[in-house]
Amino acid sequence: MTPPKHVLSAAAIVVNDKNEILLIKGPRRGWEMPGGQVEEGESLAQAAIRETKEESGIDIELIRFCGIFQNVGDSICNTLFLARPIGGELTVNPEALELGFFPLEEALSKVTWRNFRERIEYCLKPEMQPFYVEF
């Protein structure tokens, strides 16, 4: 099968009732928000929910669509949602070697991969939404 010319992904910034953010520590990029590629026949919202469950064990409810970060050079479109946990249990797996809910400042200090920290910050500021960022 020919790989797609464009990659579409969906990620969730999951905030619990203590105002802590869910982060997973993946094997390649370190600490980040849960998310991944949208599968054929799947909506952006469904992908964000599925990826969060697969990577963390947590069930989520989407609160709102926040915006898009588009990597023009690599033909990748990353969509982002704000969400809250509604069930499940944190579960370590090959995609999440470590995971947990962290206070905002601690969470932001952990995220060092490219513009992922900026993505989280944009999703937490309703006045910036919806956003569209090209890079």
RAHUNOR-V852941 format. One record per residue. N is the residue number from 1. RES is the residue in three letters. SS is DSSP state (h for helix, s for strand, l for the rest). OMEGA is omega in whole degrees, -180 to 180 (* if undefined). Layout:
N|RES|SS|OMEGA / N|RES|SS|OMEGA
This chain:
1|MET|l|178 / 2|THR|l|179 / 3|PRO|l|-179 / 4|PRO|l|178 / 5|LYS|l|179 / 6|HIS|l|177 / 7|VAL|s|178 / 8|LEU|s|180 / 9|SER|s|178 / 10|ALA|s|180 / 11|ALA|s|-180 / 12|ALA|s|170 / 13|ILE|s|-174 / 14|VAL|s|-178 / 15|VAL|s|-179 / 16|ASN|l|-176 / 17|ASP|l|175 / 18|LYS|l|-178 / 19|ASN|l|176 / 20|GLU|s|-176 / 21|ILE|s|177 / 22|LEU|s|174 / 23|LEU|s|172 / 24|ILE|s|176 / 25|LYS|s|-179 / 26|GLY|s|-177 / 27|PRO|l|-175 / 28|ARG|l|-170 / 29|ARG|l|-177 / 30|GLY|s|-176 / 31|TRP|s|-180 / 32|GLU|s|174 / 33|MET|l|177 / 34|PRO|l|178 / 35|GLY|s|180 / 36|GLY|s|-175 / 37|GLN|s|175 / 38|VAL|l|-180 / 39|GLU|l|178 / 40|GLU|l|179 / 41|GLY|l|-177 / 42|GLU|l|176 / 43|SER|l|176 / 44|LEU|h|-179 / 45|ALA|h|179 / 46|GLN|h|-179 / 47|ALA|h|180 / 48|ALA|h|179 / 49|ILE|h|-179 / 50|ARG|h|-178 / 51|GLU|h|179 / 52|THR|h|179 / 53|LYS|h|-178 / 54|GLU|h|-174 / 55|GLU|h|-174 / 56|SER|h|-173 / 57|GLY|l|-176 / 58|ILE|s|171 / 59|ASP|s|-178 / 60|ILE|s|170 / 61|GLU|s|179 / 62|LEU|s|178 / 63|ILE|s|178 / 64|ARG|s|170 / 65|PHE|s|-176 / 66|CYS|s|-178 / 67|GLY|s|-173 / 68|ILE|s|167 / 69|PHE|s|-178 / 70|GLN|s|174 / 71|ASN|s|-174 / 72|VAL|l|-177 / 73|GLY|l|-179 / 74|ASP|l|179 / 75|SER|l|179 / 76|ILE|s|178 / 77|CYS|s|-178 / 78|ASN|s|178 / 79|THR|s|-175 / 80|LEU|s|179 / 81|PHE|s|169 / 82|LEU|s|-176 / 83|ALA|s|175 / 84|ARG|s|179 / 85|PRO|s|178 / 86|ILE|s|180 / 87|GLY|s|-179 / 88|GLY|s|-177 / 89|GLU|l|178 / 90|LEU|l|-175 / 91|THR|l|176 / 92|VAL|l|180 / 93|ASN|s|-178 / 94|PRO|l|178 / 95|GLU|l|-179 / 96|ALA|s|-177 / 97|LEU|l|173 / 98|GLU|s|177 / 99|LEU|s|178 / 100|GLY|s|174 / 101|PHE|s|-175 / 102|PHE|s|173 / 103|PRO|s|-173 / 104|LEU|h|-176 / 105|GLU|h|178 / 106|GLU|h|179 / 107|ALA|h|-178 / 108|LEU|h|179 / 109|SER|h|180 / 110|LYS|h|-173 / 111|VAL|l|-177 / 112|THR|l|-176 / 113|TRP|l|175 / 114|ARG|l|-177 / 115|ASN|l|-178 / 116|PHE|h|178 / 117|ARG|h|179 / 118|GLU|h|179 / 119|ARG|h|179 / 120|ILE|h|-179 / 121|GLU|h|179 / 122|TYR|h|-179 / 123|CYS|h|-180 / 124|LEU|l|-179 / 125|LYS|l|-177 / 126|PRO|h|-178 / 127|GLU|h|179 / 128|MET|h|-173 / 129|GLN|l|-5 / 130|PRO|l|179 / 131|PHE|s|175 / 132|TYR|s|-176 / 133|VAL|s|174 / 134|GLU|s|173 / 135|PHE|l|*
